[in-house]
Amino acid sequence: MTARLTAVAAIDGGSRGNPGEAGCGVVLTLSTGTHEEHTVYLGRTTNNVAEYAGLLAAQERALVLGVSELRIQTDSELLVKQLHGQYRVKAPHLQPLYRRARELSAQFVRFTIRHVRREANGDADRLANQAIDTRASTLPVPAGVQP
């Protein structure tokens, strides 16, 4: 019997100004012990778009790697509550990102997302800021994100 590949992804997105220069960071740790850190520069957009971009980037990368169970950790309460159905997605520009996140979530055998304190999300925050500072990406801008 083949063991399932699982992963934990710490994600963060941010913008300097809202909207402003934006980026997201992903720290992906696989059950094999592999550890990846990624940045995505987004150009000028909102903080919430950057948060969704971090989620989508983590989901897309995990699927490429063959992950079947993905746990997301984020300091974005909005993102978690929208994906748990506790908040409606009112902003029209976030609705396609929400739908894409739900579509990608369904491709995993198990998908969970949980809120963590900002202090517990330091590495992903550092990577999001690095993306903005360097205007560089180690992953492509996720499908559906309009920088």
C-alpha positions as MATLAB code, in Angstrom:
seq = 'MTARLTAVAAIDGGSRGNPGEAGCGVVLTLSTGTHEEHTVYLGRTTNNVAEYAGLLAAQERALVLGVSELRIQTDSELLVKQLHGQYRVKAPHLQPLYRRARELSAQFVRFTIRHVRREANGDADRLANQAIDTRASTLPVPAGVQP';
ca = [
       0.000    0.000    0.000;
       1.374    3.397   -0.991;
       1.483    6.090    1.660;
      -0.375    9.280    0.886;
       1.707   12.382    0.429;
       0.580   15.039    2.892;
       1.655   18.633    3.325;
       1.252   21.660    5.536;
       1.383   25.073    3.888;
       1.801   28.329    5.782;
       0.605   31.156    3.536;
       0.463   34.926    3.685;
      -0.343   37.772    1.354;
       0.066   41.464    1.764;
       0.019   44.799    0.034;
       1.673   48.102    0.825;
      -1.327   50.312    0.489;
      -4.708   48.829   -0.263;
      -4.465   48.551   -3.196;
      -0.700   48.741   -3.483;
       2.391   46.740   -4.346;
       1.553   43.187   -3.333;
       2.974   39.726   -2.949;
       2.421   36.430   -1.236;
       4.547   33.805    0.434;
       4.172   30.044    0.758;
       6.050   27.701    3.089;
       5.276   24.120    2.057;
       6.390   21.200    4.223;
       5.797   17.702    2.858;
       5.432   14.488    4.846;
       8.650   13.309    3.144;
      10.544   16.050    4.986;
      10.917   18.248    1.914;
      10.608   21.945    2.744;
       9.935   24.603    0.091;
       9.707   28.386    0.360;
       8.097   30.388   -2.440;
       7.377   34.000   -3.314;
       4.905   35.434   -5.813;
       5.043   39.095   -6.827;
       1.595   40.360   -7.770;
       2.106   43.969   -8.808;
      -0.589   46.383   -7.659;
      -3.594   44.765   -6.000;
      -5.448   44.510   -2.696;
      -4.467   42.704    0.474;
      -7.364   40.258    0.146;
      -6.403   39.351   -3.436;
      -2.856   38.743   -2.176;
      -4.178   36.442    0.572;
      -6.175   34.442   -1.986;
      -3.131   34.340   -4.280;
      -1.128   32.741   -1.463;
      -3.795   30.090   -0.993;
      -4.068   29.357   -4.715;
      -0.285   29.227   -5.143;
      -0.017   26.699   -2.294;
      -2.847   24.578   -3.676;
      -1.448   24.603   -7.222;
       2.079   23.714   -6.058;
       0.802   20.918   -3.798;
      -1.180   19.395   -6.661;
       1.871   19.507   -8.954;
       3.834   17.627   -6.281;
       1.131   14.960   -5.937;
      -0.052   15.933   -2.460;
      -3.324   14.232   -1.521;
      -3.877   15.846    1.894;
      -3.198   19.554    2.354;
      -3.465   21.593    5.546;
      -3.327   25.371    5.122;
      -2.347   27.746    7.927;
      -3.007   31.460    7.464;
      -3.359   34.571    9.580;
      -6.200   35.792    7.325;
      -9.399   35.373    9.309;
     -11.386   36.565    6.283;
      -9.969   33.816    4.070;
     -10.652   31.077    6.620;
     -14.185   32.243    7.381;
     -15.068   32.614    3.701;
     -13.814   29.114    2.902;
     -15.653   27.682    5.917;
     -18.849   29.375    4.741;
     -19.068   31.631    7.797;
     -18.657   34.821    5.737;
     -20.145   35.496    2.333;
     -17.814   36.574   -0.444;
     -19.360   39.960   -1.166;
     -16.569   41.618   -3.163;
     -17.085   40.821   -6.866;
     -13.333   40.715   -7.548;
     -12.862   38.004   -4.880;
     -15.672   35.724   -6.065;
     -13.710   34.051   -8.912;
     -10.740   33.534   -6.568;
     -13.029   31.950   -3.984;
     -14.548   29.658   -6.621;
     -11.076   28.653   -7.853;
      -9.951   27.913   -4.287;
     -13.015   25.700   -3.767;
     -12.366   23.877   -7.068;
      -8.752   23.208   -6.112;
      -9.749   22.141   -2.578;
     -11.994   19.453   -4.058;
      -9.011   17.895   -5.863;
      -7.431   16.819   -2.576;
      -8.515   13.699   -0.694;
      -8.496   15.940    2.366;
      -8.195   19.717    2.560;
      -8.275   21.863    5.695;
      -7.632   25.518    6.365;
      -7.174   27.059    9.777;
      -6.434   30.428   11.266;
      -3.175   30.996   13.148;
      -1.961   34.040   15.036;
       0.120   36.447   13.021;
       3.156   35.696   15.184;
       2.923   32.017   14.199;
       3.003   32.882   10.493;
       6.328   34.728   10.385;
       8.044   32.751    7.629;
       5.168   33.160    5.176;
       4.955   36.867    6.064;
       8.698   37.260    5.452;
       8.318   35.650    2.022;
       5.352   37.871    1.108;
       7.436   40.942    1.972;
      10.409   39.527    0.076;
       8.208   39.156   -3.022;
       7.254   42.834   -2.790;
      10.799   44.029   -2.018;
      12.448   42.083   -4.838;
       9.507   42.056   -7.265;
      10.447   38.436   -7.874;
       8.556   35.153   -7.942;
       9.585   31.541   -7.503;
       6.106   30.347   -8.517;
       3.855   31.674  -11.283;
       0.992   34.013  -10.460;
      -1.920   31.631   -9.787;
      -4.554   31.136  -12.465;
      -7.349   33.672  -12.121;
      -5.361   36.257  -10.160;
      -5.304   39.564  -12.007;
      -2.301   41.611  -10.879;
];
